[in-house]
Amino acid sequence: MQFEITSDQKLFADTFRSLLEAKCSSDDVRKSWEEGAPIENLWHEISEMGALSIFASEADGGLGLSEVEMALLMEEAGRAALPEPFLEHTVAVSILASILSPSLGNSNSTKKSGDKIIKNQIAELPEIFEKAISEEIILSPTNINSEYVAYGNRADFFLLAHRPDHFHLLEKDAVTLHTQKSIDEPRNPTKVEYDPSKETAVGGDPALAFNRGAVGAAAICLGTAQKLLDTTVEYVKERKQFGTSVGTQQAVKHHLANVAISIEHARPNVYAAAWHLACRDDLNAGEVAGEVDKAVSSAKALASDAANLAAKQALQCHGAIAYTIENDLNFWMKQAWVAANSWGNSAFHLNRISNSL
């Protein structure tokens, strides 16, 4: 069995990295933060390369890819400090894809909820899905462990996990939004008030969506941590104290070596979790749910710890200049802190592993 990243997968990730290097520089990110607006044409460019439709089947105009490709793209998004609802929209598209095409997920458009049957009542669902994979609308989901959605101010539709076994789909005008501030400024965590009904219930699998979101967030943590490490290594090489680069000091070397070890420990776990999700139907039916959950939680816990450690040591090694908003390091440190806590923090996922044993 092949566990390595294939040449096609690597090419896909490299293409996405090239796009972000060209369209999502630190100056572009700063402008987006300061103006509270998306980077001009970037969402369109992401859509054009098919990144918004990785979970849609080829027959539906998508790429028909898996969680492994999602993780590769999310790592690049973290590396670039992408100020867009890329993960949230991708997870939401996967929910709709699994509802419309049950073979793409563990859910159906008709799903039991206790003694009731949930049927998709929204005739426009295929049209909404088509618009979502072609950049015309933005979707944002809640997960079963949080009442907030990210990028609530950007979303046109919300997929809300009302119960552990189904979602409700509502348009922005049909809900009341309570937006909070975030240290990762474009994120805008938003509490959504709504009235669930039979007409808004669409089915779906919140547990599967949560696992996808956790793996995506773990990959963002990886990319963010790697960027923080790379930036800090370059800085301590150039920064001199008493005529000597501070990077020659043993204490600094040890700090950054620990970050590198943490990242390299987390990375295979993140891609193993993505593989577990991608191959969940081929695994032993009696063990699949528990094994997938443990793999996902292991990955997110390790990646969250790596991101937090990278941010801590980057701040320590840069010194006072890292506290200033004028220093670009702020974008990645703040993204690290938020990504480490989104879709479950390290403590949450370690507890989930403990409860499964």
Secondary structure, 3 states (H helix, E strand, C coil): CCCCCCHHHHHHHHHHHHHHHHHCCHHHHHHHHHHCCCCCCHHHHHHHCCHHHCCCCHHHCCCCCCHHHHHHHHHHHHHHCCCCCHHHHHHHHHHHHHHHCHHHCCCCCEEEECCEEEECCCCCHHHHHHHHCCCCCCEEECCCCCCEECCCCCCCEEEEEEECCEEEEEEHHHCEEEECCCCCHHHCCEEEECCCCCCCEEECCHHHHHHHHHHHHHHHHHHHHHHHHHHHHHHHHHCEECCEEHHHCHHHHHHHHHHHHHHHHHHHHHHHHHHHHHCCCCCCCCCHHHHHHHHHHHHHHHHHHHHHHHHHHHHHHHHHHHHCCCCCHHHHHHHHHHHHHCCCCHHHHHHHHHHHC
